[in-house]
Amino acid sequence: MSAVPETPAAPSRPTVTEREARQVAEAAREQDWRKPSFAKELFLGRFQLDLIHPHPLPADEDVRRGEEFLARLRDFCGTKVDGALIEREARIPDEVINGLKELGALGMKIDTKYGGLGLTQVYYNKALALVGSASPAIGALLSAHQSIGVPQPLKIFGTREQKETFLPRCARTDISAFLLTEPDVGSDPARLATTAVPDGDDYVLDGVKLWTTNGVVADLLVVMARVPRSEGHRGGITAFVVEADSEGVTVENRNAFMGLRGLENGVTRFHRVRVPASHRIGEEGQGLKIALTTLNTGRLSLPAMCVGAGKWCLKIAREWSAEREQWGKPVALHEAVGSKIAFIAATTFALEAVVDLSSQMADEDRNDIRIEAALAKLYGSEMAWLMADELVQIRGGRGFETADSLRARGERAVPAEQMLRDLRINRIFEGSTEIMHLLIAREAVDAHLSVAGDLIDPDKTLGDKARAGASAGAFYARWLPKLVAGPGQLPGSYGEFKHGIDLSPHLRYVERASRKLARSTFYAMSRWQGRMETKQGFLGRIVDIGAELFAMSAACVRAELLRSRGDHGREAYQLADAFCRQARLRVEELFGRLWSNTDDLDRKVVKNVLGGSYTWLEDGVIDPSGDGPWIADATPGESTRENVRRPIR
């Protein structure tokens, strides 16, 4: 074995241009569309309802096993989990985690041949919604372990030996974590500084990882590190399974946040950590692709817990608003409060429809759901936050008061303010709303870039542009005429969705709006061409419109499924109708803001803010912030801090 490479004396963080960073991200994304995608077609102006209707259903055996586990999990959460205790002590008790291990909750998504429960995505998400309602910190622990931790990337990219080695451990005893973010690297992985230097049959890891959810208690880590290019090594960002108790691994800090107080999230330093080459997941340079592919279905866990939050908000809003009286009648009967309750009820119904539909499509594997899952994450995190905020408003002063304070003075300990704090991170976790807008927008315009991308690429030759022009001309000659008219203009379209309450007008609206959305995108590309990628405000609104249209479609399809099964069909139709009417108002506003907005002025103001033109506006306040750098030093080297890792045994 050769000598261990010397640790660099200073950070070796790559210096990359914006264009280079985009190229790294582009190389990591899936390039092909081998299966149909409802959401992709929606952005192209093609409303293909047959891809989601009739609503796909799980197999009877999957339902039986799923419901049996949910019953055991519900009993465990009701008798063994004290969410208030976890909130007060900012820690999930060891006995609770060990109880979850005994229940098999660590292996919900792991195949039975490796000791897991082998639940479907649908029932995995239902389980997360249930346990997350008891304690969001537990939901986050289980989700990070299975959705983005070791089990999911090994399921897709692992070798047989890796699966046989690690999956049985993950199913019953070992907690896993996912380590990508660094102190100076968030959603721009091209600047990743953690290195994995080949050394004989090993790699030697050096670097610092930030916000390592589960990292404080993890036994196994998925670590993204940069392998230098050298003879016999293609190099690039690469994924590894790392034993958390390896020599040189130090958890330097357990981070604390405004919400999710039981979250075991930390800072992890690697110093000359030896990792066998057999623990590398996939090939060198495939790390980002592995991460993005893992998240295609992994992102569904977060909106699943948002569904649980919505259900709880609805329950509390209903019970409180019927009890609390103002001016002679329950506050729910005052329109100002009633509209908030209607929003919570309708949105919870639609969000559950989105998650269940996307999850069932993931289980069947007939459709490509990368856009659907991303939309579910984006939409779920934003709408759940709004629902919790409305609940706090409905509760008034009691909504702002902590559950412990309410209990101390003799009232029901309703943790509404905690819910608001706990949900806030979802707009940042697993891709912030702003990054999700860009990610989804890139996928939504993929068809355009595949035929016309060379036209707006400054690095392409005139010959390349000429060929691209001919290809684009042929594509748009076929595509654009189809955006003029469609079934959304025919009064009888989607008549099977008329049963007392008529949902067919909403589906006709979705079809028309889908074509309008595609026309707007085409016009924007024609207008801005190569500058389109800088129009983040426009792209964000395009994506938000698509999210609303997808949610409307899912809500209608779910309502029809429930009606056909005799399962609260009339009520489901009413909720779907209410949601679609609310969503249409939001869509119309977003369409208007595509072309009438303050984006250009905002950019000028931002430049002046950064240039110091408005510092006078900051006079008259005291900054209570402490001293220290904005970004912590992440220079590779041996740790000088106590290891606060806390394995659960």
Residue pairs with C-beta under 8 A, 6 or more apart in sequence:
1 199
1 200
1 201
1 202
2 199
2 200
4 199
4 204
4 272
4 274
5 197
5 199
5 204
7 206
7 271
7 272
7 636
7 637
7 638
8 195
8 206
8 636
10 635
11 193
11 634
11 635
11 636
12 193
12 195
12 636
13 184
13 185
13 191
13 193
14 190
14 191
14 192
14 193
14 226
15 191
16 24
16 190
16 191
20 190
21 188
21 190
21 191
22 533
23 190
24 189
24 190
24 237
24 288
25 189
25 190
25 288
27 288
27 289
28 189
28 288
28 289
28 291
28 292
29 289
29 292
29 442
29 443
30 289
30 292
30 293
30 370
33 40
33 368
33 446
34 368
35 365
35 366
35 367
35 368
36 48
36 51
36 366
36 367
36 368
37 51
37 367
37 368
37 369
37 370
37 371
37 372
38 48
38 51
38 52
38 361
38 367
38 372
38 550
38 553
39 369
39 371
39 372
39 375
39 546
39 550
40 368
40 371
40 443
40 444
40 446
40 447
41 47
41 48
41 51
42 48
42 510
42 514
42 517
42 546
42 549
42 550
42 553
43 371
43 444
43 445
43 514
43 517
43 518
43 521
43 542
43 546
44 447
44 479
44 518
45 479
45 482
45 483
45 514
45 515
45 516
45 517
45 518
45 519
46 482
46 514
46 518
47 486
47 487
47 488
47 507
47 510
47 511
47 514
47 515
47 553
49 494
49 507
49 553
49 557
51 367
52 357
52 361
52 553
52 554
52 557
53 557
53 560
54 557
54 560
54 561
54 564
55 357
55 360
55 557
55 558
55 560
55 561
56 357
56 360
56 361
56 364
57 360
57 561
58 66
58 120
58 122
58 123
58 360
58 363
62 119
62 120
62 122
62 123
62 363
63 123
65 117
65 118
65 119
65 123
66 119
66 120
66 122
66 123
66 126
67 123
69 104
69 108
69 117
69 119
69 123
69 127
70 123
70 126
70 127
70 130
72 103
73 103
73 105
73 127
73 130
73 131
74 130
76 99
76 100
76 103
77 130
77 131
77 133
77 134
77 135
78 134
80 95
80 96
80 99
81 96
81 131
81 134
81 135
81 138
83 134
83 135
83 415
84 403
84 404
84 413
84 415
85 93
86 92
86 93
86 96
86 135
86 137
86 138
86 261
86 262
87 261
87 262
87 403
87 415
87 418
88 404
89 262
90 256
90 261
90 262
91 262
92 135
92 137
92 138
92 141
92 262
92 264
94 648
94 649
96 138
97 141
97 175
97 217
97 648
98 648
100 106
100 138
100 142
101 172
101 173
104 116
104 117
104 171
104 172
105 127
105 131
105 142
106 142
106 145
106 146
106 170
106 171
106 172
106 173
106 174
106 175
107 114
107 115
107 116
107 117
107 146
107 151
107 170
107 171
107 172
108 116
108 117
108 119
108 123
108 124
108 127
108 142
108 146
109 116
109 117
109 118
109 119
109 121
109 124
109 146
109 147
109 151
109 152
109 155
110 116
110 117
110 118
110 146
110 151
110 155
110 167
110 170
110 171
111 118
111 155
111 167
112 118
114 163
114 164
114 167
114 168
114 171
115 167
115 168
115 171
115 172
116 151
116 167
116 170
116 171
117 171
119 127
120 359
120 363
121 297
121 300
121 359
121 360
121 362
121 363
122 356
122 359
122 360
122 363
124 146
124 301
124 304
124 359
125 300
125 301
125 304
125 307
125 355
125 356
125 359
126 304
127 142
128 139
128 142
128 143
128 301
128 304
128 305
128 308
129 139
129 304
129 305
129 307
129 308
129 311
130 308
131 138
131 139
131 142
132 138
132 139
132 140
132 304
132 305
132 308
132 309
133 308
133 309
133 311
133 312
135 262
136 259
136 260
136 305
136 309
136 422
136 423
137 260
137 261
137 262
137 263
138 262
139 305
139 308
140 213
140 260
140 263
140 305
141 175
141 213
141 214
141 262
141 263
141 264
143 301
143 302
143 305
144 176
144 177
144 178
144 213
144 214
145 151
145 170
145 175
145 176
145 177
145 214
146 152
146 170
146 301
147 294
147 297
147 298
147 299
147 300
147 301
148 178
148 222
148 291
148 294
148 295
148 298
148 430
149 170
149 175
149 176
149 177
149 178
149 214
149 218
149 220
149 222
150 166
150 167
150 170
150 176
150 220
150 221
150 222
150 241
151 167
151 170
151 171
151 176
152 294
152 297
152 298
153 222
153 239
153 281
153 290
153 291
153 293
153 294
154 162
154 163
154 166
154 167
154 241
154 281
155 163
155 167
156 290
156 293
156 294
157 239
157 281
157 282
157 286
157 290
157 293
158 166
158 281
161 278
162 241
162 278
162 279
162 281
166 174
166 220
166 241
169 219
169 220
170 176
170 220
173 219
174 219
174 220
175 214
175 217
175 218
175 219
175 220
175 648
176 214
176 218
176 219
176 220
176 221
176 222
177 212
177 213
177 214
177 215
177 218
177 220
177 221
177 222
177 244
178 212
178 213
178 214
178 221
178 222
178 291
179 209
179 212
179 215
179 221
179 222
179 223
179 224
179 268
180 189
180 192
180 209
180 224
180 291
181 209
181 210
181 211
181 212
182 192
182 193
182 194
182 207
182 208
182 209
182 210
182 634
183 208
183 210
183 631
183 632
183 633
183 634
184 191
184 193
184 631
184 634
185 191
185 192
185 193
187 431
187 432
187 435
189 224
189 237
189 288
192 224
192 225
192 226
192 237
193 207
193 226
193 634
193 636
194 205
194 206
194 207
194 208
194 209
194 223
194 224
194 225
194 226
194 270
195 205
195 206
195 207
195 225
195 226
195 227
195 228
195 636
196 203
196 204
196 205
196 225
196 226
196 227
196 238
196 240
196 275
197 203
197 204
197 206
197 227
197 228
198 227
198 230
198 232
198 233
198 277
199 274
201 276
201 277
202 274
202 275
202 276
202 277
203 225
203 227
203 240
203 274
203 275
203 277
203 280
204 272
204 273
204 274
204 275
205 223
205 225
205 240
205 242
205 248
205 270
205 272
205 273
205 274
205 275
206 270
206 271
206 272
206 273
206 636
206 637
207 225
207 269
207 270
207 634
207 636
208 267
208 268
208 269
208 270
208 634
208 636
209 215
209 223
209 267
209 268
209 269
209 270
210 267
210 632
210 634
211 255
211 265
212 218
212 221
212 251
212 265
212 266
212 267
212 268
213 263
213 264
213 265
214 264
214 265
215 221
215 244
215 251
215 264
215 265
215 266
215 267
215 268
216 251
216 254
216 264
216 265
216 266
216 644
216 645
216 646
217 264
217 645
217 646
217 647
217 648
218 244
218 264
219 243
219 244
219 245
219 647
220 241
220 242
220 243
220 244
221 241
221 242
221 243
221 244
221 249
221 268
222 239
222 240
222 241
222 242
222 281
223 239
223 240
223 241
223 242
223 270
223 275
224 237
224 238
224 239
224 287
224 288
224 291
225 237
225 238
225 240
225 270
225 287
226 235
226 236
226 237
226 238
227 233
227 235
227 236
227 237
227 238
227 284
227 285
228 235
229 235
229 236
233 284
234 283
234 284
234 285
235 284
235 285
236 284
236 285
236 286
236 287
237 285
237 287
237 288
238 280
238 281
238 282
238 283
238 284
238 285
238 286
238 287
239 280
239 281
239 282
239 286
239 287
239 290
239 291
240 275
240 279
240 280
240 281
241 275
241 279
241 281
242 249
242 270
242 273
242 275
242 279
243 249
244 645
244 647
245 645
245 647
246 273
246 274
246 275
247 273
247 274
248 270
248 271
248 272
248 273
248 274
248 638
249 268
249 269
249 270
249 273
249 645
250 268
250 269
250 271
250 639
250 641
250 643
250 645
251 266
251 267
251 268
251 643
251 644
251 645
252 266
252 267
252 268
252 269
252 639
252 641
252 642
252 643
252 644
253 266
253 267
253 641
253 644
254 264
254 265
254 266
254 644
255 263
255 265
255 266
255 267
257 263
257 265
257 425
258 421
258 424
259 418
259 420
259 421
259 422
259 423
259 424
259 425
260 422
260 425
264 646
266 644
266 645
267 632
269 639
271 636
271 637
271 638
271 639
272 638
281 287
281 290
282 289
282 290
295 373
295 430
295 431
296 369
296 370
296 373
297 362
297 369
297 373
298 430
299 373
299 374
299 376
299 377
299 430
299 431
300 355
300 358
300 359
300 362
300 373
300 376
300 377
302 377
302 380
302 381
302 426
302 429
302 430
303 351
303 354
303 355
303 376
303 377
303 379
303 380
303 381
303 384
304 355
304 359
304 380
305 426
306 351
306 380
306 381
306 383
306 384
306 423
306 426
307 348
307 351
307 352
307 355
307 380
309 384
309 387
309 388
309 419
309 422
309 423
310 344
310 347
310 348
310 351
310 352
310 383
310 384
310 387
311 348
311 352
312 419
313 344
313 348
313 387
313 388
313 390
313 391
313 419
314 341
314 344
314 345
314 348
316 391
316 395
316 414
316 416
317 332
317 340
317 341
317 344
317 390
317 391
317 394
318 332
318 341
320 394
320 395
320 414
321 330
321 331
321 332
321 337
321 341
321 394
322 330
322 332
323 330
324 330
324 331
325 331
326 334
327 334
331 337
331 394
332 338
332 341
337 394
340 390
340 393
340 394
341 394
342 578
342 582
343 386
343 387
343 390
343 582
344 387
344 390
344 391
345 575
345 578
346 575
346 578
346 579
346 582
347 383
347 386
347 387
347 579
347 582
348 387
349 555
349 558
349 572
349 575
349 576
349 579
350 551
350 552
350 554
350 555
350 575
350 576
350 579
350 583
351 379
351 380
351 383
351 384
351 551
352 558
353 551
353 554
353 555
353 557
353 558
353 559
353 576
354 372
354 375
354 376
354 379
354 380
354 550
354 551
354 554
354 555
355 376
355 380
356 558
357 372
357 554
357 557
357 558
358 369
358 372
358 373
358 376
358 554
361 367
361 369
361 372
362 369
362 373
370 443
371 440
371 443
371 444
372 550
374 431
374 436
374 439
374 440
374 443
375 440
375 543
375 546
375 547
375 550
377 430
377 431
377 436
378 433
378 436
378 437
378 440
378 543
378 547
379 547
379 548
379 550
379 551
380 426
381 423
381 426
381 427
381 429
381 433
382 427
382 433
384 423
384 426
385 420
385 423
385 424
385 426
385 427
388 416
388 419
388 420
388 423
389 420
391 399
391 416
391 419
391 420
392 399
392 400
392 416
392 417
392 420
393 399
395 414
395 416
398 406
398 411
398 414
398 416
399 416
399 417
400 417
401 417
402 415
402 417
402 418
403 413
403 414
403 415
403 418
404 413
406 412
406 413
406 414
407 413
427 433
431 439
434 536
434 540
436 543
437 536
437 539
437 540
437 543
437 544
438 536
438 539
440 543
440 546
441 539
441 540
441 542
441 543
444 521
444 542
444 543
444 546
445 521
445 525
445 532
447 475
448 521
448 522
448 525
451 468
451 471
451 472
451 475
451 476
452 468
452 471
452 472
452 475
452 525
453 468
454 460
454 464
454 465
454 467
454 468
455 465
455 468
455 469
455 472
455 529
456 525
456 529
456 530
456 532
457 464
457 530
458 530
460 468
476 522
480 522
482 515
483 515
483 518
483 519
483 522
484 515
486 511
486 512
486 515
487 493
487 494
487 508
487 511
488 507
488 508
488 509
488 510
488 511
488 512
488 513
488 514
488 515
489 508
489 512
490 508
493 504
493 507
493 508
493 511
494 503
494 504
494 507
494 508
495 504
496 504
496 560
497 503
497 504
497 507
497 556
497 559
497 560
498 504
499 563
499 569
499 573
500 570
500 573
501 570
501 573
501 574
501 577
502 577
503 556
503 559
503 560
503 573
503 576
503 577
503 580
506 552
506 556
506 576
506 577
506 580
506 581
506 584
507 552
507 553
507 556
509 552
509 580
509 584
510 549
510 552
510 553
513 545
513 549
513 587
513 591
514 549
516 591
517 542
517 545
517 546
517 549
520 542
520 591
520 594
521 542
524 532
524 535
524 538
524 542
524 594
525 532
528 534
528 535
532 539
535 599
537 597
537 599
537 602
538 594
538 599
541 590
541 593
541 594
542 594
544 586
544 590
545 587
545 590
545 591
548 583
548 586
548 587
548 590
549 587
551 579
551 583
552 579
552 580
552 583
552 584
555 575
555 576
555 579
555 580
556 576
556 580
558 572
558 576
559 569
559 572
559 573
559 575
559 576
562 568
562 569
562 572
563 569
563 570
563 572
563 573
608 614
